[in-house]
Amino acid sequence: MKLITAIIREVQLDKVREALIETGINRITVSLVSGNGRQRIEEMYRGLTIVPDLIPKIRIEIAVNDESVEKAVQTILKSAKTNGPEGSSGDGKIFIIPLEDCIRIRTGERGPSAI
Amino acid sequence: MIMKTGMKRIFAILLLSVCGSSALIAAENTPVDTGATAWMLTSTALVLLMVPGLAMFYGGLVRSKNVLGTIMHSFAAMGIISVLWMVAGYSMSFGTNVLGGLFGWNKDYFLLKGIDTNILESGVPEYVFTMFQGKFAIITPALIAGAFAERISFKAYCFFIALWSLFVYNPLCHWVWASDGFLFNLGAKGAIDFAGGTVVHISAGVSGLVAAIYLGSRRGYPYQVIRPNNLVITMLGAGLLWVGWFGFNAGSSISSGLSTAQALTATQIAAASAALTWIVIEGFHQGKATALGFASGILAGLVAVTPAAGVVQPYGALLIGIFASVLCYLAIQVKNRLGYDDSLDAFGIHGVGGMAGALLLTFFIRPSWMAEAAGASPTGSWTIWNQLGVQALAVGVAVAYAAIMTLVLLYGLNKIMKIKSEEADEMAGLDRSYHGERGYGMVNPS
């Protein structure tokens, strides 16, 4: 079992979510986060150009069984990328970490079947 | 409106002041009625208050990425239409017939340059009347924005409401409210539209429906659930609209007296009975009374009583409110079946409510009005069925004209610039795409 955490652009949320659902991955957690990475954006505030320190992003968390990891990763890669196949700075990152256990609260069942 | 006799007198003097300089001088010598003027100034401010009220009502109903863009639809109308009204709108609406009565024109009203010292026969300075009517011109196109919320380019919206105001609102306003407008003079005592059932609500609702269908749905509608971002500001907006509506309806008497009191009472009662009816229906249909339902009922009642406020007695207002909520609730259920995306139910509330009010009011007209109509009729008699025919014709004219002209304007404008948002802009949200701003700080996405 793995926990996939993807940080993506806010505007790509609809696309990523729709793509994940299409491949059969519909158990996801989404939150709004802010972060600092390579991307640099300029915004206007009352005629002044400003560069925000933190840029709003979307974090998607998905717990999956091992055989679904690659499918989830490829789906996110495809749907979160902007600017064609090249992509652009700020498209985000995907982190994958091993998941020790998973417990369904309603039944108490554990392991891969609880995912 | 058909305005009551006082209103007709005002227009008679307006007409005279256009035609003869002696009448103009007489108008200048009319003393200011400070009581009536004070109430009309208050009403003008109250109607303006409805525009930010509408901005909040609509703003709360969209997703968080579109909240500022939706609020800007109302605020942009305050800028664009105020300027157009001063330049040509007042003249087109309340000038004398030109082009066979298609709209009005009066060179003194152009840029409002010839009314500096005019005082209407009712004792109200003409500037006050101009500004009061201008507020109606502002809120009408802003109402349409609810039909195509969350998916229109800001630039195209600005051009659309400017064109719509010039070519749909001003002619309709002239027909219904100017003393030489053809709907004003229909039948024995004119088509009854006290404060804007046809001019404001039917025209906005029908135009909204046409625009919603022409532009197509929002991305993901109706499969993706699209929920309001903040019903708290929606409720506050509905409250401001209710308060402002006293200026809208009671101010439409252009006086401060008995007819003002009659309109104010009808307005309060219809809003209350419609709001209660809506949550009772919801109670039976959904099992819960929603806040949005109460707000929708308030609006349905206020819209329906708008054409009626000057001629119905309190029991009539009570029943009009009840019928308005039943019909508007049904209209929204039908919309859900048909699947067109009238996002914030501009047609479901304003179109249907406006039509319901304009027709139903016939059955609750106070006897004194009917007696006056019978007196004015060449045959000496005037029945509610005669009046119903007049009302139906006025509604039909408003529906047909608004629908056809909106379609023509959208078609033409779309040749010059793309009206509907690009998919990427729509996904990013109007706030970011067209304004470079965001409405809220660190809140979860909706």
Chai-1 contact restraints between the chains, C-beta under 6 A:
chainA,res_idxA,chainB,res_idxB,connection_type,confidence,min_distance_angstrom,max_distance_angstrom,comment,restraint_id
A,V11,B,M427,contact,1.0,0.0,6.0,A-B,restraint_1
A,V11,B,A428,contact,1.0,0.0,6.0,A-B,restraint_2
A,D14,B,M427,contact,1.0,0.0,6.0,A-B,restraint_3
A,L32,B,N444,contact,1.0,0.0,6.0,A-B,restraint_4
A,L32,B,P445,contact,1.0,0.0,6.0,A-B,restraint_5
A,M44,B,G436,contact,1.0,0.0,6.0,A-B,restraint_6
